[in-house]
Amino acid sequence: MSQFISSISLIVPDYDQAKEFYVNILGFEVVQDVELAPDKRWIAVRPKGAIETCLVFKKAEKAEELNAIGNQAAGGVLLILRTNQFEADYLQMKNAGVVFMEAPRNEPYGKVVIFSDPFGHKWDLIQPA
C-alpha cells in the first residue's frame, strides 16, 4: 500500500483573502474551489508543479479557531516550501510583497529564509544543500 499526505488544513479568517495571497502572490495553483454551503467552501491549492500535497483552507468560525490563526505551530514554522531556485523564488516573493522575517541564511542543510503569510502562518523557503 502506498500512502502520502494529500492535504493539510490551514485555518484562515477569509477564503478569498487566503486564495488571493497563495495564488496571486505565492503563485500557487487552485486545485479545487467548491461551494459546500452558503458560507463554506473547499479550496485546495498547491505550488505549481506539485502533484501531491495541497493546502485546504479552513475558515475560522469558533473562538478557538480564530485564536489559532497564525499560531497552528505554536509560534514556530508551520510549513516548508522547498525550491531548487532559491534566489529567483526569494526575489519574486519579495517583489510581490511577501513579508520576510529575516535575511536568507546558509545552514548545513541548505539555504533558508522564514516568511509569513498575511495571517501570521510562518513558512520556511528552503533550497536543500
N, C-alpha and C positions, 0 to 999 in steps of 0.2 A: 504494500500500500504506500502510495506517495502522498505526502501532505505538505502544505505550505500555508502561511498566514495570508488569507485572501484580503482581509481588510482590518483597519484599526479605526475605532471611533474617536473622533476629535470633537470635544464639546466646544461649541461656538455660540455667540449671542444672536447671530443672524445668518441665515443661509446665504443670502445674496452677498453680504459683506465677505463671508468666507470664500465663496466662489470667485468673487472679484479679485481677491488677493491671490489665491492659489492658482487661478487660471491666467489672469491678466498681468500679474506682477511676477510670480514664480515661473509661469509658463507651463503649468501642469495641464493635462487634458481631462475633459469631462468624460467619464466612462458611463455614468448614468445620472439622470436628473428626472426623477419620477415623483409626481404628487401623490401622496398616500392618503391625505386628508386635507381639509382647507388650510391648516397651518402646520402640516407635517410633510416633509419631503425626504426622499432617499437620494442624496447627492454623493456620488463616488468620484474621486479624482485621483490621478496618479501622475508622476513625472512622465513627460513624453519619452517614449521608447521603453518604458517599464511594461512588464507583462503580467506581473502577479499582484503584489500588494497594493491596495487602494486605501486612501483615507475616506472615511464616510463621516460626513458632518452630522453631529447630533446637536440640535438646537436646545439650548438650556431652557428648562421650564420650571423646575423645582429650585428652591433656595440652595440646596447642596450642589446642584448642577451649576447654578450661577456662580457660586463660590469656587468651583473647580476650574472655571475658565482660566486658562493660562497657568494653571497650577496642577495639572494632572501628573506631573513628575515631581511634585513637592519642591519646586523651585529649581530643579535641575533640567538638563536637556531631555526633552521627551522623544525627539525623533532625529534620525541621522540621514542626511541626503548625501549619497555617495556620487562622486563625479570622476571622470577621467580628464576633465579640462577645468581644473580649479580656477585658474586666473581668469579665463573667459567667463565662467559662470559667476564668479565673485563680482567682476566688473559689471556684468549685465544686471545682476541683482542690485548692486549698489546704485547704478544709474536709474533703476526702476523705483528706487526709494525704499528698498528693504533696510530695516534697522539692524545694524551690526553692533554687537555688544563688546567687541574687541577688535584688534587688528589681527589679520591672519598670522598664524604661527606654525612653525615646524615642530613636530613631535616625532618620537621614534616610530610611531605607527602611520604618520603621514602629515600632510598639510591640512590644517583645520581652522575654522572660524565659527563662532557662535552668532546666530542671528535669531530674531524674534518675529513672529507674525504679529498682526495688529492687536491680537487678543492676549499676548503675553506668552504663548507657547514657544519654548526655546528649541532651537534646532542646531545641529552641527552640520556644516557643509564640509565634507572631507574628501580628499583625494589620498587613498592609501599609498604608503611608501612603496 
